[in-house]
Amino acid sequence: MTLAKTFKVTERIGFEVRMETYNLTNSFIGAMPNVNVDNSQFGRAVTQRAGFNGRQFQYTGRFRW
């Protein structure tokens, strides 16, 4: 999801502010399920997939001319 707003500084120069989010709903993205039939956790994905750290925000500001 992205929110952006552009402000006019002068007639030719503008300033843009952006806020971007990744995984806004903070959804669980599970790793591979346990495939060991002797384990009580068999068939369950109980750990988060590597590289998916939940909700993340990114802020940006830039001048345009």
C-alpha distance (Angstrom), angle and dihedral (degrees) to the residues before:
residue distance angle dihedral
M1 . . .
T2 3.79 . .
L3 3.79 131.4 .
A4 3.81 116.5 -168.9
K5 3.79 136.3 175.5
T6 3.80 128.9 -177.8
F7 3.81 121.3 -154.1
K8 3.81 124.3 -163.3
V9 3.82 110.3 -130.0
T10 3.81 95.2 175.0
E11 3.78 133.0 -15.7
R12 3.82 92.8 -79.5
I13 3.82 102.5 24.9
G14 3.78 125.6 72.1
F15 3.78 135.9 175.3
E16 3.81 122.1 -143.3
V17 3.81 124.7 -159.3
R18 3.82 119.0 -166.4
M19 3.79 134.3 -178.2
E20 3.80 116.5 -168.8
T21 3.79 126.8 -174.6
Y22 3.77 131.0 -163.1
N23 3.82 120.2 -157.8
L24 3.80 90.4 5.3
T25 3.81 93.8 178.0
N26 3.83 90.0 51.6
S27 3.82 90.4 -128.2
F28 3.79 120.8 -175.5
I29 3.80 112.8 -110.2
G30 3.77 105.5 -168.3
A31 3.77 129.4 -149.8
M32 3.79 122.3 -127.2
P33 3.81 112.4 -52.2
N34 3.78 121.5 -108.2
V35 3.83 108.7 -90.4
N36 3.82 98.6 -175.5
V37 3.83 105.5 112.4
D38 3.83 91.4 -159.1
N39 3.81 92.0 60.3
S40 3.81 122.7 91.0
Q41 3.85 88.3 -136.8
F42 3.86 91.8 60.5
G43 3.80 112.9 151.5
R44 3.81 94.7 7.4
A45 3.80 127.0 118.2
V46 3.79 102.2 -147.5
T47 3.81 101.8 157.8
Q48 3.79 130.0 70.3
R49 3.81 116.6 -109.2
A50 3.82 112.4 -103.7
G51 3.78 113.4 -98.5
F52 3.83 95.2 24.1
N53 3.79 105.6 101.2
G54 3.77 101.1 169.9
R55 3.78 125.1 -110.1
Q56 3.81 116.0 9.5
F57 3.82 131.0 -177.6
Q58 3.78 129.7 -158.3
Y59 3.82 124.1 -168.9
T60 3.80 124.1 -162.0
G61 3.78 135.5 -179.4
R62 3.80 124.8 -177.5
F63 3.77 140.5 169.1
R64 3.80 118.7 -130.8
W65 3.78 124.4 -161.4
